[in-house]
Amino acid sequence: MQLHGWGRFPRKDADLLEPSSPESFLEIVSKKEIAGPLIARGGGRSYGDSALADTVLSSRFLDSFLEINSTNNTIRCGAGVSMDTVLKVIIPYGLFLPVLPGTKYVSVGGAVAADIHGKNHHRDGSFCDHVERFSLLLASGETIECSSIENKDAFQATCGGMGLTGVILEVTLKLEKVPSVTIKRKSIPAANLEECMDLIEENEGSKHSVAWVDCLAKGEELGRSVLHLAEHSEIGTREYKLRKGPSIPFSTPSFLINKFTTRLFNNSLYKLRKQTTEGRSVNYDAYFFPLDNIRNWNRLYGGKGFIQYQLVLPLESARTGLREIIDCVSESGKGSFISVLKKFGNKNENLLSFPIAGYTLSVDFKNEKKVFPLLKQLDEIVLANNGRLYLAKDSRMSEDVFKASYQSWEKFLEVKKELDPECRFASLQSTRLGLT
Amino acid sequence: MNILLVGATSAIAKAISRLYSERNARLFLIARNEARLMELSDDLTVRGAQSVDFHVMDITDTESHINAVSNAKSALENIDLALICHGSLPDQEICESDFEQAAQEIKINGLSVISLCTEISKLLKEQNSGTLAVITSVAGDRGRHLISFTGLPNLWYPHTCRA
């Protein structure tokens, strides 16, 4: 069948297998007659080609919980369990996931494989900083337990390793005790990028911090934005909530996401946020997962899909580098309405994890021929500023750009060779990046 | 709510039991694979089930049905809902040419259901309350074959069995 990531680009004819248990995974991985590379797939929320290969192993049936420990605040579950399902179970205990991505439909295994980050990275680090341990099925058929102490090399290569070390079967997560799941949000408009970054620095104590940036504004308004700050409210609900919004039933004609509608959206958003700068209580779902309310929003970019370009620049070069990047995007008129800026805290020790201390920006681009030269130009700015691109969003980065920006790639390959000497686990992305 | 699920490790029973767990139901599970029952029991407990008990049973061993149903009664006290979810997906062609295979499928998809329905309905009558439902395949209703081994309960229990 034809598979694609959340960006709907690229696409690949692949055999999608859905093993019903860890034992079935073992059987498949041990079967030498399955030709070509294998890769695991969780919720299908990585944007590009990191979960595309000749044979794709879905973790959807690794969907059981094994244990919740409300004394130690940990939960053990199958890698295919979604963030949403974890929240459903833990919220009544007054617990919460310490790191949440922009969608609740990411699987726990996928979150480990991409070492995802949230709006609180500057304070709490990335997802794998809260992973106590996981079990990993290797190409040999052996299952090993990995933690920051046990099989440390495998742990650090698997966290952020995009599924290239084996299949993550079960994960034990450390959870966070919260007073409620009501979120106290404050929105502050910023006239331009400089002002926005000043505001982010001034509000560094805020637990969650993320700015929505208008990547089409020019001149003095370049990088005008709205900064959203948030904390868990002391008084509020402890109820799980599933919002049911509209769905985009099919790929819309791509002219809907053109320069004018994008600009219109950005303008109205800016005005809307400007009116609501005072603190406001919202449900966690609305704050953390605003786009989940529009099911299949990825279809808005048309049949050819889109590319989400997420970069990070280190602190020392972030201001000038980001200005240059937003300038480029603004001049091109191709930026999307979803441009997100946030500050990262320190990097962790995982070999291919994306975050480094600095600023990260993500911009969506409709997949069209003209956009690729622009992205290449952006790559050069990123490299010149010692930055890097996020593997979970990537579908087109070159091997050179990857190897120049991920300094630990050679160490990663050493560990991969030990865990997977015949290179059984590979994806379109890993081949493109020269990892397999 | 107190729920008895037979064939509890089947995909449909698993999905149902998860929904009831979220509503803090008390569950009694019957299936043949103990390891899978233990896993499911842990899963349902984490998801919010008030209690989860289980009984290991080969469904074709109809003599053991009385004991299984009685264990369910002891664990749940009152059964509000009994769901029969077990079944196999027989190969129609093989069954048409191999009597042993056909007999086995009839036992799994037909006789065992009748036996369980008999025991459970007796108990529900005694309680004077409760619902008994059999989840079965629509294959028996389609009339694609003169005999369809998958949908046997539909044919034999037309008033109780609805897909």
HADDOCK unambig.tbl for C-alpha pairs under 7 A between the chains (distance, minus, plus):
assign (segid A and resid 64 and name CA) (segid B and resid 43 and name CA) 5.46 0.50 0.50
assign (segid A and resid 65 and name CA) (segid B and resid 42 and name CA) 6.85 0.50 0.50
assign (segid A and resid 65 and name CA) (segid B and resid 43 and name CA) 4.48 0.50 0.50
assign (segid A and resid 65 and name CA) (segid B and resid 46 and name CA) 6.37 0.50 0.50
assign (segid A and resid 66 and name CA) (segid B and resid 42 and name CA) 5.53 0.50 0.50
assign (segid A and resid 66 and name CA) (segid B and resid 43 and name CA) 5.56 0.50 0.50
assign (segid A and resid 67 and name CA) (segid B and resid 42 and name CA) 6.67 0.50 0.50
assign (segid A and resid 67 and name CA) (segid B and resid 46 and name CA) 6.20 0.50 0.50
assign (segid A and resid 68 and name CA) (segid B and resid 46 and name CA) 6.08 0.50 0.50
assign (segid A and resid 89 and name CA) (segid B and resid 47 and name CA) 5.64 0.50 0.50
